């Protein structure tokens, strides 16, 4: 997600004209989400799902991957860019004081 974010921001700032109707999109989003926040929403949307407790328990016991909500909350909470893009207060659930990073 770090590399995808960097690539998105690099592309957006380098070739702003490449985004058709960029100014119109930003105008419509004003007061709702900015373009950086949309990146996070778009990525998190991939993991959206609703599970019954029984199904979730089975998935945890037999699956190789963590449940969807942890595949979003864990990485995002440890990324300073997410916290700054959403203005999360330091020490909140999505901006803990101590963060971990793999690289």
C-alpha positions as CSV (number, residue, x, y, z in Angstrom):
1,X,0.0,0.0,0.0
2,X,3.0,2.3,0.6
3,X,4.2,2.0,-2.9
4,X,0.7,2.3,-4.4
5,X,0.2,5.5,-2.4
6,X,3.5,6.9,-3.5
7,X,2.8,6.1,-7.1
8,X,-0.7,7.6,-6.9
9,X,0.6,10.9,-5.5
10,X,3.5,11.0,-7.9
11,X,1.2,10.5,-10.9
12,X,-1.4,13.0,-9.6
13,X,1.1,15.7,-9.0
14,X,3.3,15.1,-12.1
15,X,0.5,14.8,-14.6
16,X,-2.4,16.7,-13.0
17,X,-3.6,17.5,-16.5
18,X,-3.7,13.7,-17.1
19,X,-6.7,13.5,-14.8
20,X,-9.6,14.6,-16.9
21,X,-11.8,17.2,-15.2
22,X,-9.6,17.2,-12.1
23,X,-10.8,20.6,-11.0
24,X,-14.4,19.5,-11.4
25,X,-13.9,16.4,-9.3
26,X,-12.2,18.4,-6.6
27,X,-15.0,20.9,-6.6
28,X,-17.7,18.2,-6.2
29,X,-15.7,16.6,-3.4
30,X,-15.1,19.8,-1.4
31,X,-16.5,19.3,2.0
32,X,-16.6,15.5,1.7
33,X,-13.3,13.9,0.7
34,X,-10.2,15.2,-0.8
35,X,-8.3,13.3,-3.5
36,X,-5.8,11.7,-1.1
37,X,-8.7,10.4,1.1
38,X,-10.3,8.8,-2.0
39,X,-7.1,6.8,-2.5
40,X,-7.6,5.2,1.0
41,X,-11.3,4.7,0.5
42,X,-10.7,3.0,-2.9
43,X,-8.2,0.6,-1.4
44,X,-10.3,-0.2,1.7
45,X,-13.3,-0.9,-0.5
46,X,-11.6,-4.0,-1.9
47,X,-11.8,-5.5,1.6
48,X,-15.4,-4.6,2.4
49,X,-17.5,-7.6,3.4
50,X,-20.0,-8.6,6.0
51,X,-19.6,-12.0,7.7
52,X,-21.6,-13.9,10.3
53,X,-19.7,-14.7,13.5
54,X,-19.7,-18.4,12.6
55,X,-18.2,-17.8,9.2
56,X,-15.6,-15.4,10.5
57,X,-14.5,-18.0,13.2
58,X,-14.2,-20.7,10.5
59,X,-12.2,-18.3,8.3
60,X,-9.8,-17.5,11.2
61,X,-9.3,-21.1,12.1
62,X,-8.8,-22.4,8.6
63,X,-7.7,-19.5,6.5
64,X,-4.2,-18.2,5.8
65,X,-5.2,-14.5,5.9
66,X,-6.4,-12.2,8.6
67,X,-10.0,-11.0,8.5
68,X,-10.7,-8.1,6.1
69,X,-11.1,-5.4,8.8
70,X,-7.6,-6.1,10.1
71,X,-6.2,-6.1,6.6
72,X,-7.3,-2.4,6.5
73,X,-7.1,-1.1,10.0
74,X,-3.6,-2.6,10.8
75,X,-1.7,-1.2,7.9
76,X,-3.5,2.1,7.8
77,X,-3.1,2.8,11.5
78,X,0.6,2.3,11.1
79,X,1.0,4.7,8.2
80,X,1.7,8.3,9.0
81,X,0.4,9.4,5.6
82,X,-3.1,8.0,6.4
83,X,-3.2,9.8,9.7
84,X,-2.2,13.1,8.1
85,X,-4.6,12.7,5.2
86,X,-7.5,12.2,7.6
87,X,-6.2,14.4,10.4
88,X,-6.3,11.6,12.9
89,X,-5.3,12.8,16.4
90,X,-2.1,11.3,17.7
91,X,-2.9,8.4,20.1
92,X,-6.2,7.6,18.4
93,X,-7.0,4.1,17.1
94,X,-6.0,5.0,13.6
95,X,-2.9,7.0,14.7
96,X,-1.2,5.2,17.6
97,X,1.8,6.8,19.2
98,X,3.9,3.7,18.5
99,X,3.7,2.5,14.9
100,X,5.4,-0.5,13.3
101,X,6.8,-0.7,9.8
102,X,8.2,-3.5,7.8
103,X,10.3,-1.3,5.5
